[in-house]
Amino acid sequence: MEFKKKLWILLVLTGVLGLVYTATLVFDPERVNFRDASYVWLQPELVDQADRVEIYDQGREGVTLIRNSGGWFVSFEGKEYPVKQSRVEDLFRILSTKAAYPLRASSAASHEKLGLAAEKASRIVVRGGPGTTYPLLDLLIGEGDASGKEVYLRKNAQDEVRSGENKLASYISGAHSSWYNLRLFPENEAAPVGADMVQRIILIPPANPEDENSPSPGFTLSRSGANWIQEGGTGEALDTGKVESYIRAVIEAEGEDFISSINVADPVFTEGQIILQIGDNTTRIIKIGPLLESGNRSALSSGSNYVYSLAEWTMNRIFRDVSYFVTQ
């Protein structure tokens, strides 16, 4: 009998201790704060509904992104320019991922000093879905905290202020060109080209800008088995590695910006060209137009609806003299 009594007391004590331990876990201040801090600005199921993003830098309109059947584009000066789809995806990933955003204030009186007044704060507005009256998200981004690592945020029309790691700065303050996909041959095209697919290269460099009457010494390289040869050349051996590297440089070439002052139909892209002939009997062509005031070159690529600005270093990289390819 005494044994049963002691066993009962022991079981009761064990149960009480278990309840006390559970209560400390549930009501532990750090755990409570962590649960309260865990927050998401845009519910993940709403991301697919988004078709427009408006970004404002400290109250000033910055970039407008729109989505259509071809993906995301920047809407600028009445035209649409292709953007890096991965950059847009990264922005939505930040907005729709639950992370630590602890509550810092609940009163509208805090908004002004934290840089969250609606007319002055930076802002990201996500629109889309069946309803157009209210956005999917209207997020205000204010000043940084004392540590400089976090920034204050709140939803427009709500008083609640939270703080979190400043992951949005580059998206807010970046120029239009920071969003652009400036690849002359976009990597998401229906039939992307690999260096091993190119069978022939015709290269006609622009004339020397200091002597525009000078002839352009064009030449043609052809694949011959595992090697490359210059058609009509002196028979010098070519460095296959350099040729293959050059082809990749052409395929991956990017502009500095889009040019709106020149139309793709303007008959000015006659100052040089690079033609890549592919094994499937298709071609990829870069045509060079006149010099720009910036010193860059205008350019047009086959199948593109945009005119690009090419920096001097890009021109130097994709327009090589034949001697560059000769085996040393």
Disulfide bonds with the S-S distance in Angstrom:
none
